Amino acid sequence: MKKWFAYLLTLVMVFAMGEPAQASSWVREASTIEQWDEQVDFLIVGFGLAGAAAAVEAHDIDPEANVVVLEKMPQELAGGNSIASGQTFMVPDKADVETFKTYLRSCNSPNPIPEEYLDWLCNGFADQLEWIEYIADGVDYEAGYVGGGELRWGSMVLEFDSFEGSSFNGCSAHLRARNSGSFENGGVWRCFARAAEARGIDIRYSTPATGLVQDSVTGEVLGVIATTPDGEEIAIKAEKGVLLACGGFENNLEMQRNFNGLDTVYTAGTPGNTGDGIKMLMEVGAQMWHMDNATQSGGYWLGIKTDAYDSTFMRNFSMPSGAWIEVNSVGERFYNESATYHRQHMKYLENGKYIDLPHYRSLPVYLIFDESVRTAGTIATTWLSWPITTEGYKWSADNSEEIAKGWILKADSLEELAGLMGYDANTIVDTVNRFNGMVETGEDTDFGRSAEQMAKIENGPFYAVEITPTLVATTGGAVRDTEGHVLDWDGNVIPGLYEAGELGSYISNLYQNGCFLSEAMLSGRAAAQSAMGGASEIGAIEKAESGEPWQEAEDGVYSATVEGMHDEVEVIFTVMDGKLSDIEIGSGRESMLITDEQLEAYIGEIITGQSASVDVVAGATTDSQLIINAMAQAFK
């Protein structure tokens, strides 16, 4: 109501000025569409991990459905932030979900998400591994785990071990080509992209969505305005809904300044994340959240920005030698620059709270080092960030190529280096001398840097490179429910509009490694199931095992005919008062081996427990399983 009142007020003001009313730049009124250029079933905006997972799930629910994905970037630069990430997804132990929930609740403080959302998120993370492995297996990919090739609970990257619940059983996982035995840059996204391509899903690269089409009376989102690779504007109608999975606003400095108060910041991920989804969501009246959390959840990483790429490289997490420091805008050291902050997504403790590294309030910042560091190894990470994972840049082992390109400043003296940086020479010399003096005493009395990570900066030539805050993700977007529906400011569903992934993330403060990719897959899949009105077969089986499908079904009789050991068998399910009240076998009973007594007992266990997670009947495994398979189909 608030949104439409504002819209009406705008129209009145425009007419009062004697000018014709103009349509919103990111929303098109449905009545202005004289003819749709195309009609599809389900339209997905964005081909990162959330969009790819949603496309795969939608296709598997209904292989005949016309599922279309619009991707802003060209094919060689697709993948969103997912492809540039560390590739970890979090798998909590199903038996320890409550502890995991306690931990994530601690991470979200002081901005908790609704408890039912947290419950859905944590259980979803625990339940989806089977589905992920099923998708991976179909394209010759497999899961790999931290600490070895097998899943072992407790083998994970844990970021905040002092938090309540941090003792949860979990595992950090990634996806890689089968039998490769090694980590794969972009492996999780590449797996799902291959799965989408293998299903023949219509993926349209270099085709950005430029607006939503909305009915101004009902509020329903009916489709999308897009621009084709040759510059033609088209209107696509989506019968089952539009899913926005187009990422955040890392590469929109105006939004970063207005929402986060930043001076300068860049992205280490896709340069395509310029907040398009934010603009669309705001203009259709969506309720927004997580635009500026207590911390920048994914953290301000340490970037090296060059003119050659829109996205940054990342400063090496562990510098190759100790003869280096970072200085702030007045040429002084300003924190313990050698600690392993990346293990807490670039957070550190201050006043008992984890906060973002101070670079964003200390700019400009420079990394200063000497010849011993230059020759010891790369000052940039070689396995993370967009220029490396997606555009294929290889940073030289001794940094010489980057010096030749002018990315790294070089000088014969510290005074000359200060001039190139635009700093006061005396200040830089004094800062370096103070650091060198503490190296001699073996103690950093300013910031507590470890003596083992300190060496004198004394071997010329000397070098400097500017360090800029770098984002791996933002979490702002529309409030969405656990089925992916976008909500308005009154908490009502905006019909026909869904959201998944980084855009409107459930992460509301501190970020635990692996949660973004797990959330992308889970939320993309949930939105697809909601829009398509069911779940893929493996998804339906998972829901059947947890007693969920019939709880979402209207009272009535449902049936499915599935292939048994010798012939087709019809299984009939009755739902009453939201519960499964009866299961009967129709045609094909004579081809089943299970006895009447066994069948009665097996069905009785399912109905009594309102769960299909019961032991199969010994000697009648196939017949037991066909009932579960039929359940998946009947409630699909």
ZATORKOL-156501 format. One line per 5 residues: number of its first residue (from 0); their letters; for each residue x negated, y, z of C-alpha. Coordinates in Angstrom, 1 decimal. Each point is the difference from the previous one (the first is absolute). Layout:
NUM) A) X Y Z; ...
END
This chain:
0) MKKWF) 0.0 0.0 0.0; -2.8 2.4 0.9; -1.7 -0.6 -3.3; 3.1 0.6 -2.1; 0.8 3.1 1.9
5) AYLLT) -3.5 1.3 -0.7; 0.5 -0.9 -3.7; 3.3 1.8 -0.2; -1.5 3.0 1.6; -2.8 0.0 -2.5
10) LVMVF) 2.6 -0.1 -2.9; 1.9 2.9 1.5; -3.1 2.1 0.3; -1.1 -0.8 -3.6; 3.4 0.9 -1.4
15) AMGEP) 0.0 3.2 2.1; -3.1 1.0 -1.8; 1.6 -0.5 -3.3; -2.3 -2.9 -1.1; 1.1 -3.5 -1.0
20) AQASS) -0.4 -2.7 2.6; -3.1 -2.1 -0.5; -0.3 -3.7 0.9; -2.4 -1.0 2.7; -3.5 -0.8 -1.4
25) WVREA) 0.0 -3.5 1.6; 3.7 -0.9 0.1; 2.4 0.0 -3.0; 3.7 0.3 0.5; 1.7 -3.2 -1.5
30) STIEQ) 2.6 2.1 -1.8; -2.8 1.6 -2.1; -1.0 -3.4 -1.5; 2.0 -0.2 -3.2; -1.3 -3.4 -1.0
35) WDEQV) -2.4 -2.3 1.8; -3.0 -1.0 -2.2; -0.2 -3.4 1.7; 1.7 -2.1 2.6; -1.8 -2.5 2.3
40) DFLIV) 0.9 -2.1 3.0; -2.8 1.1 2.5; -2.4 2.9 -0.5; -3.2 0.2 1.9; -2.1 3.2 0.1
45) GFGLA) -3.7 -0.8 0.7; -2.1 -3.1 -0.7; -2.0 -0.2 3.2; 0.3 -3.0 2.3; 3.5 0.9 1.2
50) GAAAA) 1.3 0.5 -3.5; -1.7 -3.2 -1.3; 1.4 -2.1 3.0; 3.5 1.5 -0.6; -0.1 -0.8 -3.7
55) VEAHD) -1.1 -3.6 0.6; 2.7 -0.6 2.7; 2.7 1.6 -2.2; -0.9 -2.1 -2.9; -0.1 -3.2 2.1
60) IDPEA) 3.4 0.8 1.4; 1.5 0.3 -3.5; -2.4 -0.8 -2.9; 2.6 1.3 -2.4; 0.1 3.4 1.6
65) NVVVL) -1.5 2.9 -1.9; -2.7 1.3 2.5; -2.0 3.0 -1.2; -3.0 1.6 1.7; -1.1 3.5 -0.9
70) EKMPQ) -3.6 0.7 0.8; -1.4 3.6 -0.2; -3.6 -1.1 -0.7; -1.4 -1.7 -3.1; -0.4 -3.8 0.3
75) ELAGG) -3.8 0.2 0.6; 0.6 2.3 3.0; 3.1 -1.7 1.5; 0.1 -1.5 3.4; 0.8 3.0 2.3
80) NSIAS) -1.9 0.2 3.2; 0.3 -3.8 0.4; -2.7 -0.7 -2.5; -2.5 2.4 1.7; 0.7 -1.2 3.6
85) GQTFM) -2.0 -2.5 2.1; 2.4 -2.8 -1.2; 0.9 -1.2 3.5; 3.6 -1.1 0.9; 0.9 -0.8 3.6
90) VPDKA) 1.4 -3.4 0.9; 1.2 -0.3 3.7; 0.7 -3.4 1.4; 3.7 -0.8 -0.1; -0.3 -1.3 3.6
95) DVETF) -1.5 3.3 1.2; 2.2 2.6 -1.7; 1.1 1.5 3.3; -3.6 0.8 1.0; -0.6 1.4 -3.5
100) KTYLR) 3.1 2.2 0.4; -1.4 1.4 3.3; -3.3 0.8 -1.8; 1.7 1.8 -2.9; 2.3 1.8 2.4
105) SCNSP) -3.2 1.3 1.7; -1.4 1.1 -3.4; 3.2 1.9 -0.8; 0.1 2.0 3.2; 0.9 2.8 0.4
110) NPIPE) 2.3 -0.2 -3.0; 1.7 -3.4 0.2; 2.1 -1.4 -2.8; 3.4 -1.6 0.9; -0.5 -3.3 1.9
115) EYLDW) 2.1 -2.0 -2.6; -2.4 1.3 -2.7; -3.0 -1.0 2.0; 1.5 -3.5 0.6; 0.7 -0.4 -3.7
120) LCNGF) -3.5 1.2 -1.0; -1.9 -2.3 2.3; 2.1 -3.1 -0.7; -0.3 0.8 -3.7; -3.8 0.2 0.2
125) ADQLE) 0.0 -3.4 1.7; 2.4 -1.7 -2.4; -1.2 1.1 -3.4; -3.3 -1.9 -0.3; 1.7 -3.0 -1.6
130) WIEYI) 1.6 2.3 -2.6; -3.3 1.8 -0.7; -1.8 -3.3 -0.5; 2.8 -1.2 -2.3; -0.4 3.1 -2.2
135) ADGVD) -3.8 -0.3 0.0; 0.0 -3.7 -0.8; 2.1 0.7 -3.2; -2.8 2.2 -1.4; -3.0 -2.0 1.2
140) YEAGY) -0.7 2.2 3.0; -0.4 -1.0 3.6; -0.2 1.5 3.5; -3.4 0.6 1.7; -0.4 0.8 3.7
145) VGGGE) -2.4 2.0 2.1; -2.6 -2.3 1.5; 0.4 -2.8 -2.5; 2.1 -1.7 -2.6; 2.7 -1.3 2.4
150) LRWGS) 2.6 1.8 2.0; -1.2 0.2 3.6; 2.0 2.0 2.6; -2.0 2.8 1.5; -2.2 0.4 -3.0
155) MVLEF) 0.9 3.5 -0.9; -1.0 3.7 -0.1; 1.5 1.3 3.3; -0.1 3.8 0.2; 1.1 0.9 3.5
160) DSFEG) -0.9 -2.7 2.4; 0.9 2.0 3.1; 3.7 0.2 -0.9; 2.6 -2.1 1.7; 0.7 -3.0 -2.3
165) SSFNG) -3.4 0.1 -1.7; -0.5 -3.6 1.0; 2.5 -1.2 -2.6; -0.9 -2.9 -2.2; -0.4 1.2 -3.5
170) CSAHL) -2.2 -0.3 -3.1; -1.3 2.4 -2.6; 0.6 -1.4 -3.5; -0.7 1.0 -3.7; 0.7 -1.5 -3.4
175) RARNS) -2.6 -1.1 -2.6; -0.2 -2.1 -3.1; 0.3 -3.7 0.9; -3.3 -1.7 0.8; -2.0 3.2 -0.3
180) GSFEN) -0.8 -0.2 3.7; -0.7 3.7 0.2; 1.7 3.3 0.7; 1.6 1.7 -3.0; 0.3 3.7 -0.4
185) GGVWR) 3.7 0.8 -0.6; 0.7 -3.7 0.4; 3.4 0.3 1.7; 1.4 2.4 -2.6; -1.5 -1.9 -2.9
190) CFARA) 1.6 -3.2 1.2; 3.5 1.6 0.1; -0.6 1.9 -3.3; -0.8 -3.3 -1.7; 3.1 -1.6 1.6
195) AEARG) 2.1 2.8 -1.4; -1.6 -0.2 -3.5; 0.4 -3.8 0.0; 3.7 0.4 0.6; 0.3 2.3 -3.0
200) IDIRY) 1.1 2.9 2.0; 0.3 3.2 -2.0; -2.8 2.3 1.4; -0.3 3.3 -1.7; -3.3 1.8 0.5
205) STPAT) -0.6 3.7 -0.5; 3.8 0.5 0.6; 0.5 2.2 3.1; 3.4 0.5 1.6; 0.6 3.7 0.0
210) GLVQD) 3.4 0.0 1.8; 2.9 -1.9 1.4; 3.5 0.2 -1.4; 2.6 0.4 2.7; 3.8 0.4 0.2
215) SVTGE) 0.6 3.2 1.8; 3.4 -1.2 1.4; -0.9 -3.5 1.3; -3.7 0.6 0.5; -0.8 -3.2 -1.9
220) VLGVI) -3.3 -0.3 -1.8; 0.9 -1.4 -3.5; -3.4 0.0 -1.7; -3.2 1.8 -0.9; -1.3 2.6 -2.4
225) ATTPD) -3.4 -1.1 -1.4; -2.6 1.1 -2.5; -1.2 -2.5 -2.5; -3.7 -0.2 -1.1; 0.8 2.0 -3.1
230) GEEIA) 1.6 2.8 2.1; 3.6 -0.8 -0.6; 2.4 0.6 2.9; 2.4 -2.9 0.6; 2.9 -0.8 2.4
235) IKAEK) 0.1 -3.6 1.3; 3.0 -1.2 1.9; -0.5 -2.6 2.7; 3.0 -2.2 0.7; -1.3 -1.5 3.2
240) GVLLA) -2.1 2.9 1.3; -3.3 2.0 -0.2; -2.9 -0.9 2.2; -2.6 2.7 0.7; -3.3 -1.7 0.7
245) CGGFE) -2.2 2.8 -1.4; -2.2 0.7 3.0; -0.8 3.1 2.0; -1.4 3.4 -0.4; -3.7 -0.4 0.6
250) NNLEM) -1.0 1.7 -3.3; 2.3 3.0 0.5; -2.0 2.7 1.8; 2.9 2.4 0.3; 2.1 -2.7 1.8
255) QRNFN) -3.0 -0.9 2.2; -0.4 3.7 1.0; 3.7 0.5 0.7; 0.7 -3.3 1.7; -3.3 -0.6 1.8
260) GLDTV) -1.6 3.4 0.0; -3.2 -1.1 -1.8; -2.5 2.1 -1.7; -1.5 -2.5 -2.4; 0.7 -3.7 -0.3
265) YTAGT) -0.2 -2.6 -2.8; 1.0 -3.6 -0.5; -2.1 -3.1 -0.3; 2.9 -1.7 -1.7; 2.0 0.7 -3.1
270) PGNTG) 0.0 3.5 -1.3; 3.6 -0.6 -1.1; 1.4 0.4 3.6; 1.1 3.6 -0.3; 3.1 -0.2 2.1
275) DGIKM) 2.5 -0.6 -2.9; 2.1 -2.3 2.2; 0.0 2.6 2.9; 1.4 2.6 -2.4; 2.8 -2.3 -1.3
280) LMEVG) 0.9 -1.2 3.5; 0.3 3.5 1.4; 2.2 1.2 -2.8; 2.5 -2.8 0.2; 0.5 0.8 3.7
285) AQMWH) -2.1 -2.8 1.6; -0.9 0.2 3.7; -3.8 0.3 0.2; -2.4 -1.5 2.5; -3.8 -0.5 0.7
290) MDNAT) -1.0 3.0 -2.1; -2.5 1.0 2.8; -0.6 -2.6 2.6; -1.9 0.5 3.2; -2.9 -1.2 -2.0
295) QSGGY) -0.5 -0.4 -3.8; 0.8 -3.7 0.4; -2.4 -1.3 -2.7; -2.6 2.4 1.3; -2.2 2.7 -1.4
300) WLGIK) -2.8 -2.0 -1.6; -3.4 1.5 -1.1; 0.2 0.7 -3.7; -2.5 1.1 -2.6; 1.8 2.0 -2.7
305) TDAYD) -1.5 0.5 -3.5; 1.3 1.8 -3.1; -0.1 -3.3 -1.8; 2.9 -1.6 1.8; 3.3 1.2 1.5
310) STFMR) -0.4 -2.3 3.0; -3.0 -0.2 2.4; -2.7 -2.5 0.7; -0.4 -0.9 3.7; -3.0 0.7 2.1
315) NFSMP) -1.7 -3.3 1.0; 1.4 -1.2 3.3; -3.4 -1.1 1.1; -2.7 2.2 -1.4; -3.1 -1.8 -1.3
320) SGAWI) -2.5 1.8 2.4; 0.2 2.3 3.0; -1.5 3.2 -1.4; 3.3 1.8 -0.7; 2.5 2.2 1.7
325) EVNSV) 3.3 1.8 -0.8; 0.4 3.7 0.5; 3.1 2.2 0.3; 0.9 3.4 -1.5; -2.6 1.8 2.2
330) GERFY) -2.7 -2.5 -0.7; 0.1 -1.9 3.3; 0.7 -3.7 0.9; 3.5 -0.4 1.3; 0.6 -3.6 0.9
335) NESAT) -1.7 -3.5 0.3; -0.2 -0.5 -3.8; -1.4 -3.6 0.1; 2.8 -1.8 1.9; 2.1 -2.6 -1.7
340) YHRQH) 3.1 2.0 -0.3; 1.3 -1.9 -3.0; 1.0 -2.8 2.4; 2.6 2.3 1.4; 0.9 1.6 -3.3
345) MKYLE) -2.2 3.0 0.8; 1.4 0.7 3.4; -1.9 0.8 3.2; 1.0 0.4 3.7; 0.4 3.4 1.4
350) NGKYI) 1.8 0.7 3.3; 1.0 -3.7 0.1; 1.8 0.2 -3.4; -1.1 -1.1 -3.5; -0.1 3.0 -2.3
355) DLPHY) -1.3 0.6 -3.6; -3.7 0.8 -0.6; -0.7 3.7 0.2; -1.1 0.6 -3.6; 3.3 1.6 -1.2
360) RSLPV) -0.5 2.8 2.6; -3.7 0.3 -0.5; -0.3 0.7 -3.8; -2.2 0.3 -1.9; -1.9 -3.1 1.2
365) YLIFD) -3.3 -1.2 -1.5; -1.9 -3.3 0.4; -3.8 0.8 0.2; -2.6 -2.8 -0.4; -3.6 -0.5 -1.1
370) ESVRT) -1.9 -2.1 -2.4; -0.1 -3.0 2.3; 3.8 -0.2 -0.1; 0.2 0.7 -3.7; -2.2 -3.0 -0.9
375) AGTIA) 1.5 -2.4 2.7; 3.4 -0.5 -1.7; 3.2 1.6 -1.2; 1.5 2.9 2.0; 3.4 -1.0 -1.4
380) TTWLS) 2.0 -3.2 0.5; -0.2 -2.2 -3.1; 3.2 -2.1 0.6; 2.7 2.5 0.9; 1.6 3.1 -1.5
385) WPITT) 1.7 0.7 -3.4; -3.1 1.0 -2.2; -1.5 -3.4 0.9; 2.9 -2.4 0.3; 2.0 1.3 -3.0
390) EGYKW) -2.2 2.1 -2.2; -3.0 -2.3 0.4; -2.7 2.5 1.0; -3.2 -1.6 1.5; -1.9 2.2 2.4
395) SADNS) -3.8 -0.3 -0.5; -1.8 -2.0 2.7; -2.5 2.8 0.8; 2.5 2.9 -0.7; -2.3 1.3 -2.8
400) EEIAK) 2.7 0.1 -2.7; 2.3 2.0 2.2; -2.8 2.5 0.8; -0.6 0.3 -3.8; 3.7 0.7 -0.5
405) GWILK) -0.1 2.8 2.5; 2.3 -1.7 2.4; -2.7 0.0 2.7; -2.0 3.1 0.7; -3.8 -0.3 0.1
410) ADSLE) -2.7 2.3 1.3; -3.6 -0.1 1.1; 0.6 1.7 3.3; 2.9 0.3 2.5; 0.0 3.8 -0.6
415) ELAGL) 0.5 -0.5 -3.7; 2.7 -2.6 0.6; 1.9 2.4 2.3; 0.0 2.5 -2.8; 1.5 -2.5 -2.4
420) MGYDA) 2.6 -0.8 2.6; 0.8 3.6 0.6; -1.0 -0.2 3.7; -2.3 2.1 2.2; -3.5 -1.6 -0.3
425) NTIVD) -1.0 0.6 3.6; 3.1 -1.7 1.2; -0.5 -3.1 -2.1; -3.7 -0.2 1.0; 0.9 0.4 3.7
430) TVNRF) 2.7 -2.6 -0.2; -2.4 -2.5 -1.6; -2.7 0.8 2.4; 2.3 -0.5 3.0; 1.1 -3.4 -1.4
435) NGMVE) -3.7 -1.0 -0.6; -0.8 1.0 3.5; 2.7 -2.4 1.4; -1.4 -2.7 -2.2; -3.3 0.4 1.8
440) TGEDT) 1.6 -0.3 3.4; 2.2 -2.9 -1.1; 3.2 1.6 1.1; 2.7 2.0 -1.7; 1.0 2.3 2.8
445) DFGRS) 2.5 1.9 -2.2; 2.3 -2.7 -1.3; -1.4 -3.4 1.2; -1.1 -1.4 -3.3; -1.8 -3.3 0.4
450) AEQMA) -3.8 0.3 0.0; -0.2 -3.0 -2.3; 2.0 2.0 -2.6; -2.3 3.1 0.2; -3.2 0.8 -1.9
455) KIENG) -1.8 3.3 -0.6; 1.1 1.9 -3.1; -3.5 0.9 -1.1; -0.9 -1.8 -3.3; 0.7 2.4 -2.9
460) PFYAV) 1.5 0.5 -2.4; 3.2 0.8 1.9; 3.5 -0.6 -1.1; 3.6 1.2 0.7; 3.4 -1.0 -1.2
465) EITPT) 3.3 1.6 1.0; 2.3 -2.2 2.0; 3.7 0.6 -0.4; 3.0 -1.5 1.9; 1.4 -2.8 -2.1
470) LVATT) 3.4 -1.7 0.3; 0.7 -3.7 -0.6; 3.8 0.5 0.4; 2.7 2.2 1.3; 3.1 -1.4 1.8
475) GGAVR) 2.6 2.7 -0.6; 3.2 -0.5 -1.9; 3.6 -0.7 0.5; 1.4 -1.9 3.0; 1.0 -3.4 -1.3
480) DTEGH) 1.6 -3.0 1.7; -1.3 -3.5 0.0; 1.8 -0.8 -3.3; -1.8 2.9 -1.7; 3.0 2.3 -0.2
485) VLDWD) -0.9 3.7 0.1; 2.0 1.9 2.7; 1.2 3.5 0.0; -0.1 2.5 2.8; 3.1 -1.4 1.6
490) GNVIP) -1.4 -3.5 -0.1; 2.1 -1.2 -2.9; -1.2 -2.0 -2.9; -0.6 1.9 -3.2; 1.6 -2.5 -2.5
495) GLYEA) -2.1 -1.4 -2.7; -3.3 1.2 1.5; -2.8 -2.1 1.6; -3.5 0.6 1.2; -3.0 -2.2 0.8
500) GELGS) -3.7 0.0 0.8; -2.0 3.0 1.0; 2.8 2.4 -0.9; 2.0 0.3 3.3; -2.2 -2.6 1.8
505) YISNL) 1.1 -1.4 3.3; -3.5 0.9 1.4; 0.6 3.0 2.2; -3.4 0.6 1.7; -3.1 -2.2 0.3
510) YQNGC) -0.6 -2.5 -2.7; -1.0 -3.6 0.5; -2.1 -1.5 -2.8; 2.1 -2.1 -2.4; 3.4 1.5 0.8
515) FLSEA) 0.3 2.2 -3.1; -0.3 -2.9 -2.5; 2.2 -2.3 2.1; 2.6 2.8 0.2; -0.3 0.6 -3.8
520) MLSGR) 0.8 -3.6 -0.7; 2.7 -0.4 2.6; 1.8 3.3 -0.7; -0.2 -0.4 -3.8; 1.5 -3.5 0.3
525) AAAQS) 2.7 1.2 2.4; 1.1 2.8 -2.3; 0.2 -2.5 -2.9; 2.1 -2.4 2.0; 2.4 2.8 1.0
530) AMGGA) 0.4 1.3 -3.5; 0.3 -3.4 -1.6; 2.4 -1.3 2.6; -2.0 -3.0 1.1; -3.5 -1.5 0.4
535) SEIGA) -2.2 -2.1 -2.2; 0.2 -3.7 0.6; -3.1 -0.2 2.3; 1.3 3.2 1.7; 3.4 -1.5 0.5
540) IEKAE) -1.5 -3.1 1.5; -2.0 2.1 2.4; 3.2 1.8 1.0; 1.9 -3.3 0.3; -2.6 -1.3 2.3
545) SGEPW) 0.4 3.0 2.3; 3.8 -0.2 -0.1; 0.5 3.2 -1.9; 1.8 -0.4 -3.4; 3.4 -0.9 1.3
550) QEAED) -0.1 2.8 2.6; -0.1 2.5 -2.9; 2.8 -1.8 -2.0; 3.7 0.7 0.2; 2.2 -2.7 1.5
555) GVYSA) 0.8 -2.6 -2.7; -1.1 -3.1 -1.8; -3.3 -0.1 -1.9; -1.4 -2.8 -2.0; -3.0 -1.0 -2.2
560) TVEGM) -0.9 -3.0 -2.1; -3.6 -1.0 0.1; -2.1 -2.9 -1.3; -0.4 -3.0 2.3; -2.2 -3.0 -0.2
565) HDEVE) 2.3 -1.8 -2.5; 2.7 2.5 -1.0; 1.5 3.4 0.6; 1.6 0.6 3.4; 2.5 2.7 1.0
570) VIFTV) -0.3 1.4 3.5; 2.9 2.2 1.4; -0.5 2.5 2.8; 2.7 1.7 2.0; -0.6 3.3 1.9
575) MDGKL) 2.3 1.1 2.7; -0.4 3.0 2.3; -3.5 0.5 -1.4; -1.1 -3.5 0.9; -0.5 -3.1 -2.0
580) SDIEI) 2.9 -2.2 1.1; -0.2 -3.0 -2.3; -2.2 -1.7 -2.6; 1.5 -2.6 -2.3; -1.2 -2.1 -2.9
585) GSGRE) 2.1 0.2 -3.1; -0.8 -1.9 -3.2; -3.2 -2.1 -0.1; 0.2 -1.5 3.5; -0.4 -3.5 -1.3
590) SMLIT) -3.4 0.8 -1.4; -1.4 1.1 3.4; -1.9 -2.5 2.2; 0.8 1.7 3.3; 2.6 -1.9 2.1
595) DEQLE) 3.2 1.5 1.2; -1.2 -0.1 3.6; -3.3 1.7 -0.9; 1.8 2.6 -2.2; 2.4 0.8 2.8
600) AYIGE) -2.8 0.4 2.6; -2.1 2.1 -2.4; 2.9 2.4 -0.9; 1.0 0.1 3.7; -3.5 1.3 1.0
605) IITGQ) 0.1 2.7 -2.7; 3.5 1.2 1.1; -0.6 -0.2 3.7; -3.3 1.9 -0.2; 1.1 2.3 -2.8
610) SASVD) -3.3 -0.7 -1.5; -1.3 -2.3 -2.8; -3.4 -0.2 1.8; 0.7 -3.6 1.1; -2.0 -3.1 -0.6
615) VVAGA) 0.7 -1.9 -3.2; 1.5 -3.4 0.4; -2.6 -2.8 -0.1; 0.4 -2.0 -3.1; 2.3 2.6 -1.6
620) TTDSQ) -2.3 2.9 -0.5; 1.1 0.8 -3.5; 3.7 0.0 1.0; -0.7 2.2 3.0; -1.9 2.5 -2.2
625) LIINA) 2.6 0.1 -2.7; 2.5 1.3 2.6; -2.4 2.8 0.8; -0.6 0.7 -3.7; 3.8 0.1 -0.6
630) MAQAF) 0.3 2.4 3.0; -2.6 2.3 -1.7; 2.0 -0.1 -3.3; 3.5 0.3 1.6; -0.9 3.2 2.0
635) K) -2.1 1.5 -2.8
END
